Amino acid sequence: MSDRHDPYLVPGLIRGLAVLRVFTPLTPELTLSAIARSLGITRSAAFRAVHTLVSEGYLLATSDGKAYWLGPAVVRLSYGYHASRELLEVAQPVLARVRDEFDWSTHLGVLDGRHVLYLIRLPASGGMASLVHVGSRLPAVTTALGRVLLAGKDAAVLRKLYADLDPKAQARLLARAADDAARGIAESLGSFESGLSSVAAPVLDPAGEVIAAISATRSTPSVPAQVGAALSAAATRISRGLGWRPAE
């Protein structure tokens, strides 16, 4: 534990980080009073920290303004973990084998708010032009890779992430996420780039949480079953390489 009497420590930063740690999977939404109680500070002190975090995107207020939940900026902080050497080193050769076997472009990406952030792209031999490059950010709902990442989130998280959608559109998004989660893969047939078909599968961490996704893409009207099966097997190999093990 750090020495709180260290003159170089920044109290406001320490308090802000403490506020973020209060939010857990069991307490994803908290009122200002609940945050203050958890930290043992006054409501006014909590308000200053929360107000700053909201202004920077690390917290979002609920629609009624009475509570808060973690914002998309928190996801961006985890980029260093997702893009760690271990993840990329484990995934790169596996994706290369899929690319070489089927001659489909392969990718790896992580969720960045409502977007997919692409960390690996291995183009097929044809050198097909694409909007996707390493560092590209595309809307998650429009790509197979993004749909897999959204399918790894709880319905409550998705409702908050897409709180601006009308009820019918939100219901469609939730239904598709549930279907993608049940299937374990997602397919996209020309929904983002005309004439391109993609299939994607999730990458899991040791706790079984979806931390990334991989995809294969080619200019073709459909996804052959063997490509989908190979990509799913590749996702399993990457997950195992990161320490995940299936339940006994």
C-alpha positions in Angstrom: 0.0 0.0 0.0 1.3 3.5 -0.8 2.3 5.9 1.9 -0.6 8.4 2.1 1.9 10.9 3.7 4.0 10.9 0.6 4.1 14.6 -0.5 4.1 13.7 -4.2 0.8 11.8 -4.0 -2.2 13.6 -5.6 -5.2 13.2 -3.2 -7.8 14.1 -5.8 -6.4 11.4 -8.2 -6.4 8.8 -5.4 -10.0 9.7 -4.6 -11.0 9.4 -8.2 -9.4 6.0 -8.6 -11.1 4.9 -5.4 -14.5 6.0 -6.8 -13.9 3.8 -9.9 -13.0 0.8 -7.7 -16.4 1.0 -6.0 -18.1 -0.2 -9.1 -18.1 -3.9 -9.4 -20.1 -6.6 -11.4 -22.3 -6.8 -8.3 -22.7 -3.0 -8.0 -22.6 -1.7 -11.5 -24.8 1.3 -10.7 -24.5 3.5 -7.7 -26.0 6.7 -6.4 -23.8 9.6 -5.1 -24.8 8.8 -1.5 -23.8 5.1 -2.0 -20.4 6.1 -3.4 -19.8 8.5 -0.5 -20.8 5.8 2.1 -18.5 3.2 0.4 -15.5 5.5 0.6 -16.3 7.0 4.0 -16.3 10.5 2.7 -18.8 13.4 2.6 -21.4 13.6 -0.2 -19.9 16.9 -1.3 -16.4 15.4 -1.5 -17.8 12.5 -3.5 -19.7 14.9 -5.8 -16.4 16.7 -6.9 -14.8 13.4 -7.8 -17.8 12.0 -9.6 -18.4 15.3 -11.4 -14.8 15.2 -12.7 -15.1 11.5 -13.8 -18.3 12.2 -15.6 -16.8 15.2 -17.5 -13.9 13.0 -18.7 -16.2 10.1 -19.7 -15.1 7.6 -16.9 -18.6 7.7 -15.4 -22.0 8.1 -17.0 -25.2 9.4 -15.3 -28.3 7.4 -15.6 -31.2 8.9 -17.6 -32.8 10.2 -14.4 -29.5 11.6 -13.2 -29.9 9.8 -9.8 -27.1 7.2 -10.2 -23.9 6.5 -12.2 -22.2 3.6 -14.0 -18.8 3.2 -15.6 -18.4 5.0 -18.9 -16.6 4.1 -22.1 -13.3 5.9 -21.1 -12.8 3.1 -18.6 -12.7 0.6 -21.5 -10.0 2.7 -23.2 -7.8 2.4 -20.1 -7.8 -1.4 -20.5 -6.3 -1.1 -24.0 -2.9 -1.8 -22.6 -4.1 -5.1 -21.2 -6.0 -6.1 -24.3 -3.2 -5.1 -26.6 -0.6 -6.7 -24.3 2.3 -8.6 -25.9 0.8 -11.9 -24.5 -2.5 -11.5 -26.3 -1.0 -10.4 -29.6 1.8 -13.0 -29.5 -0.7 -15.9 -28.7 -3.2 -14.7 -31.4 -0.9 -13.8 -34.3 0.3 -17.3 -35.3 -3.1 -18.9 -34.8 -4.8 -16.3 -37.0 -2.0 -16.7 -39.6 -2.7 -20.4 -39.8 -6.4 -19.7 -40.5 -5.5 -17.1 -43.1 -3.0 -19.4 -44.8 -5.4 -22.4 -44.8 -8.5 -20.7 -46.2 -7.0 -17.5 -47.7 -9.4 -15.3 -45.7 -8.2 -12.1 -44.1 -8.1 -12.5 -40.3 -8.4 -9.9 -37.5 -8.4 -9.5 -33.8 -10.2 -6.6 -32.0 -11.4 -5.4 -28.6 -14.5 -3.4 -27.6 -13.9 0.4 -27.2 -17.2 1.8 -26.0 -19.6 1.2 -28.8 -16.8 0.6 -31.3 -14.4 -2.2 -32.2 -10.7 -1.4 -32.0 -8.7 -3.5 -34.4 -5.3 -4.7 -33.1 -4.4 -7.3 -35.7 -5.1 -7.6 -39.4 -3.6 -10.3 -41.6 -4.7 -9.7 -45.2 -5.4 -12.6 -47.6 -3.1 -13.2 -50.5 -5.3 -11.2 -52.9 -4.5 -8.0 -51.0 -8.2 -7.1 -51.0 -8.7 -3.5 -50.2 -10.5 -2.9 -46.9 -11.7 -0.2 -44.6 -10.1 -2.1 -41.7 -6.5 -1.6 -40.6 -4.7 -1.9 -37.3 -6.0 0.9 -35.1 -9.3 1.3 -37.0 -12.4 1.9 -34.9 -15.7 0.7 -36.4 -19.2 0.7 -34.9 -19.6 -2.7 -33.1 -23.2 -3.3 -34.3 -22.2 -3.3 -37.9 -19.5 -6.0 -37.8 -19.4 -9.7 -37.0 -16.4 -9.1 -34.7 -18.2 -6.3 -32.9 -21.4 -8.4 -32.4 -19.4 -11.1 -30.7 -17.9 -8.5 -28.3 -21.4 -7.1 -27.6 -22.7 -10.7 -27.1 -20.2 -11.1 -24.3 -21.9 -8.3 -22.3 -24.8 -8.6 -19.9 -28.2 -7.3 -21.2 -28.1 -4.6 -18.5 -24.8 -3.3 -19.7 -26.0 -3.2 -23.3 -29.1 -1.3 -22.4 -27.0 1.4 -20.8 -24.4 1.4 -23.5 -27.2 1.9 -26.1 -29.6 3.9 -23.9 -30.2 6.4 -26.7 -31.9 3.8 -28.9 -35.7 3.6 -29.1 -37.2 0.6 -27.3 -37.7 -1.4 -30.5 -34.2 -0.9 -31.8 -32.8 -1.7 -28.3 -34.9 -4.9 -28.2 -33.6 -6.0 -31.6 -30.0 -5.4 -30.5 -30.5 -7.4 -27.3 -32.2 -10.2 -29.2 -29.3 -10.4 -31.7 -26.7 -10.3 -28.9 -28.5 -13.2 -27.2 -28.6 -15.2 -30.4 -24.9 -14.6 -31.2 -24.0 -15.6 -27.6 -26.0 -18.8 -27.9 -24.4 -19.7 -31.2 -20.9 -18.8 -30.0 -20.1 -17.1 -33.4 -21.5 -14.3 -35.5 -21.8 -14.0 -39.2 -22.1 -10.8 -41.3 -22.9 -11.0 -45.0 -22.2 -7.6 -46.6 -23.7 -5.6 -43.7 -20.6 -3.4 -43.4 -18.8 -3.6 -46.8 -20.8 -4.7 -49.8 -19.8 -8.2 -51.1 -17.8 -9.1 -48.0 -18.7 -12.0 -45.7 -17.3 -12.3 -42.2 -17.4 -14.7 -39.3 -16.2 -14.0 -35.7 -15.7 -15.8 -32.5 -14.9 -14.7 -28.9 -11.6 -14.9 -27.1 -11.8 -15.6 -23.3 -9.6 -14.7 -20.4 -8.9 -17.2 -17.5 -12.1 -16.2 -15.8 -14.2 -17.0 -18.9 -14.9 -13.3 -19.8 -14.9 -12.1 -23.4 -11.9 -9.8 -23.7 -11.4 -9.9 -27.5 -12.7 -11.4 -30.7 -11.3 -12.8 -33.9 -12.8 -12.8 -37.3 -12.2 -14.0 -40.9 -13.3 -12.0 -43.9 -13.5 -12.6 -47.7 -15.3 -11.3 -50.7 -17.8 -14.1 -51.0 -21.6 -14.4 -50.7 -21.6 -16.7 -47.7 -19.4 -18.2 -45.0 -18.5 -21.9 -45.6 -19.1 -24.1 -42.5 -15.5 -25.2 -42.4 -14.3 -21.6 -42.1 -16.7 -20.9 -39.2 -15.6 -24.1 -37.5 -11.9 -23.3 -38.0 -12.3 -19.8 -36.6 -14.2 -21.1 -33.6 -11.4 -23.6 -32.9 -8.8 -20.9 -33.4 -10.6 -18.7 -30.7 -10.5 -21.7 -28.4 -6.7 -22.1 -28.9 -6.1 -18.5 -28.3 -8.2 -18.5 -25.1 -6.4 -21.6 -23.8 -3.1 -19.9 -24.6 -4.2 -17.0 -22.3 -5.0 -19.4 -19.5 -8.7 -20.2 -20.0 -9.9 -23.7 -19.3 -13.4 -25.1 -20.0 -15.5 -26.0 -17.0 -15.1 -29.6 -15.9 
